[in-house]
Structure formats: C-alpha cells, structure tokens
Amino acid sequence: MKRNLALGALMLAACTEPAAPARTSTYAFDVGGDVFRWPSDRLPVRYYADTRGNMGFLIGRALSIWEDQFLYGEFRGIVVSDSTTADVIVRWADSVPPDVPPDAGPPVAACDGVTTLFFDSAGTALAQPVRAQIRITTGQAFTAAQVAACLRRVTIHELGHTLGILQESPGPTDIMNTAAPVSLPSGRDRQTVEVLYHTPPTIGPPPPR
C-alpha cells in the first residue's frame, strides 16, 4: 500500500502543468481592419526591380531575408526581368546611388521609401501590381556608404509592406518601424508576419499578369 501511494505521488509530480512558452508580441498589420497577404496559389510573388544601380541585389537580398522569417514557406518571392509580368514593381524615385559597401556605423536617415496599393472599385481586391519607390534623402549630406546602409534597411522595410504588413510598427527595434532603425527583422517582425500569413485576408491579390 505504501508503495502504491509513493508511486502515485511521483506520477502527480510528473504530470504538473507545463509552463507557458514565452512568445514574442506582435503589432497591427491591417489597414482599417482589412487584411492583405499573398495567397499560396500566387507564390512565388514576382518582383520587378529597377534595372539601374544595385536595385536587383537589394530586392533579392530583402526577399531572402523575409522568406527566412517563415517556418513553412508561407511566402516566397522571385525577381523577374519583365515588369509586365510582375506582381510588385520597385523603382528608384529619383537619383540612382552608387553601389558601394555599406557603412557600419549608426543608422542614419539617408533614404526612405513608399509603397502604394491600388484597390479595385469595390475595395475588395488590388486592381494592379503593388508599387514601391526608394528615394535618396537630399536635404542633408550623407556619404555614399551611409546611403548604401540605409538602402539595405529601407528595402527590407518596403518589401515588408508589399508582403502585407500595411501598418508601421511602433517598436523602436523593429525593421517595420517608420525609421527602419535596425538591419534585420526583429522577433516581433517575424511573429507579426507569421500571424499575418495565418490570418484570412479580406483583400484579394491583383489579377494575374
């Protein structure tokens, strides 16, 4: 009898509730409650990169970085050479910067970008490819290396918008923060995009081209 009681106590100790895993928080990715993401039947998403300068390299690098944030390949993108077949078109807004090694110092606002989605008349789907522009800051003098470093960060940020992260992150250490203050997506960026790609969308993709 004593042996059975002792065994029962051991079993009780072994079956205690496990501690809840620590999970990184997320931030909002919708726009006015509407959600956009690329459906699996449109993968890989086709990106056209401005043929001037090193835009092709920047887009390819940013795509690879975002793909690495997903556990099961929920998003994939490729760079295509024909803009008429692209789902996303990325161009320089004005001047084309030189292709130099990036500066390793603190981040500076030497560039910025904008991503635009064009909705159909019903507002339930995109009417044409997503467009993004990358612009070099001209109001202040920056070195070519500082611009190069900024371009790597901002390109990742803008491609985050093209994936469907339609809001800016309020977190100062997230790549999707307005200032794109870090070089790579954070844990919050990763968790946010993973949640996004497991959330039913309310906005459809643009027509196939």
C-alpha positions in Angstrom: 0.0 0.0 0.0 2.8 2.4 0.9 4.5 1.6 -2.4 1.4 2.5 -4.4 1.0 5.8 -2.6 4.6 6.7 -3.3 4.1 5.9 -7.0 1.0 8.0 -7.1 2.9 10.9 -5.7 5.6 10.6 -8.2 3.1 10.4 -11.0 1.4 13.6 -9.7 4.6 15.5 -9.7 5.4 14.3 -13.3 2.1 15.5 -14.6 2.1 19.1 -13.4 1.1 21.8 -15.9 4.0 22.8 -18.1 4.9 26.5 -18.1 3.5 28.6 -20.9 6.1 29.3 -23.6 7.4 32.8 -23.9 6.1 34.3 -27.1 7.2 37.5 -28.9 4.4 40.0 -29.2 3.0 41.3 -32.5 1.9 44.6 -33.8 -1.0 45.5 -36.1 -0.7 44.7 -39.8 -4.2 45.6 -41.2 -5.5 48.8 -42.7 -8.8 49.9 -41.3 -9.5 46.3 -40.3 -8.7 44.9 -43.8 -6.0 42.3 -44.3 -3.9 41.7 -47.3 -1.4 38.8 -47.9 -0.4 36.8 -50.9 -2.3 33.5 -51.3 -0.4 30.3 -51.7 -1.6 29.9 -55.3 0.2 33.1 -56.3 3.6 32.1 -55.0 6.3 32.9 -55.7 5.3 36.5 -55.9 7.1 38.1 -58.9 9.1 41.3 -58.2 10.4 43.6 -60.8 13.5 45.6 -59.7 14.6 48.8 -61.4 17.5 47.8 -63.7 19.6 50.8 -62.7 22.1 50.6 -59.9 22.0 47.7 -57.5 18.3 47.5 -57.1 18.2 43.9 -58.2 20.6 42.9 -55.5 18.7 44.9 -52.8 15.4 43.2 -53.8 16.8 39.7 -54.0 18.5 40.2 -50.6 15.4 41.5 -49.0 13.2 38.7 -50.4 15.6 36.1 -49.0 15.6 37.8 -45.6 11.8 37.8 -45.4 11.5 34.3 -46.6 13.7 33.2 -43.7 11.1 34.6 -41.3 8.6 31.9 -42.2 8.6 28.4 -40.8 6.8 26.6 -43.6 7.4 28.6 -46.8 4.2 30.6 -46.5 5.8 33.3 -48.6 8.2 33.1 -51.5 9.3 35.7 -54.0 11.4 35.9 -57.1 12.9 38.7 -59.2 11.7 38.8 -62.8 13.1 40.8 -65.7 9.8 41.9 -67.3 7.8 44.5 -65.5 4.6 43.5 -67.4 4.6 40.1 -65.7 5.3 41.4 -62.1 3.1 41.4 -59.1 5.3 44.0 -57.4 7.3 46.8 -59.2 10.1 48.5 -57.3 11.9 51.6 -58.8 14.1 54.4 -57.7 12.1 57.5 -57.0 14.7 59.8 -58.4 18.5 59.5 -58.4 20.4 56.2 -58.6 23.0 55.9 -55.8 26.5 54.4 -56.4 26.9 50.7 -55.5 29.4 50.8 -52.6 30.0 48.8 -49.4 27.5 49.9 -46.6 28.7 52.0 -43.7 28.9 50.0 -40.4 28.2 53.0 -38.2 24.9 54.0 -36.5 21.9 54.1 -38.9 21.0 57.5 -40.5 18.0 58.6 -42.5 19.8 58.8 -45.8 16.9 57.3 -47.7 13.3 56.5 -47.5 10.5 54.7 -49.4 6.8 54.5 -50.2 4.7 51.5 -51.1 1.3 52.0 -52.9 -1.6 49.6 -53.2 -4.2 50.3 -55.9 -7.7 48.9 -55.0 -10.5 48.0 -57.4 -13.8 49.9 -57.4 -15.3 47.6 -54.8 -12.3 47.9 -52.5 -12.1 44.2 -52.0 -9.0 43.4 -54.2 -6.0 45.1 -55.8 -6.5 46.3 -59.3 -2.9 46.4 -60.4 0.6 45.5 -59.2 1.9 46.8 -55.9 4.3 49.6 -56.5 7.2 50.7 -54.3 9.7 53.5 -54.6 13.0 54.0 -52.9 14.3 57.6 -52.6 17.6 59.1 -51.6 17.4 61.9 -49.0 18.7 65.2 -50.4 18.1 67.7 -47.7 21.2 66.6 -45.8 24.6 65.5 -46.8 25.4 61.8 -46.3 28.2 59.6 -47.5 27.7 57.1 -50.3 28.4 54.3 -47.7 25.7 55.7 -45.3 23.2 55.8 -48.2 24.1 52.2 -49.1 23.5 51.0 -45.5 20.2 52.9 -45.4 19.1 51.3 -48.7 19.5 47.8 -47.3 17.3 48.6 -44.3 14.7 50.6 -46.2 14.4 48.0 -48.9 13.6 45.3 -46.3 11.1 47.7 -44.8 9.3 48.5 -48.0 9.1 44.8 -49.0 7.5 44.1 -45.7 4.7 46.4 -46.8 4.4 44.6 -50.1 4.0 41.3 -48.2 1.0 42.8 -46.4 2.3 44.5 -43.3 0.3 47.6 -44.0 0.9 49.4 -40.8 4.2 50.8 -39.4 5.4 49.1 -36.2 5.5 51.3 -33.1 8.5 49.3 -31.8 11.9 51.1 -32.0 13.8 47.9 -32.6 11.5 46.6 -35.5 12.5 46.8 -39.1 8.9 47.9 -39.8 9.2 50.9 -37.6 8.9 54.1 -39.6 12.6 54.8 -39.2 13.7 51.3 -40.1 16.3 51.6 -37.4 17.7 48.1 -37.5 19.4 45.9 -40.1 17.2 42.8 -40.0 13.6 41.9 -38.9 13.2 41.5 -35.2 11.4 38.8 -33.3 8.3 41.0 -33.3 8.6 41.4 -37.1 8.9 37.7 -37.5 5.9 36.9 -35.3 3.8 39.6 -36.9 4.3 38.3 -40.4 3.8 34.7 -39.3 0.5 35.7 -37.8 -0.4 37.7 -40.9 0.1 34.7 -43.1 -2.2 32.6 -41.0 -5.0 35.3 -40.9 -7.8 35.1 -43.5 -7.4 38.0 -45.9 -10.2 40.4 -46.8 -8.3 42.0 -49.8 -7.6 39.9 -52.8 -4.4 40.0 -54.9 -4.2 41.9 -58.2 -5.2 40.0 -61.4 -2.6 37.6 -62.7 -0.4 39.1 -65.5 
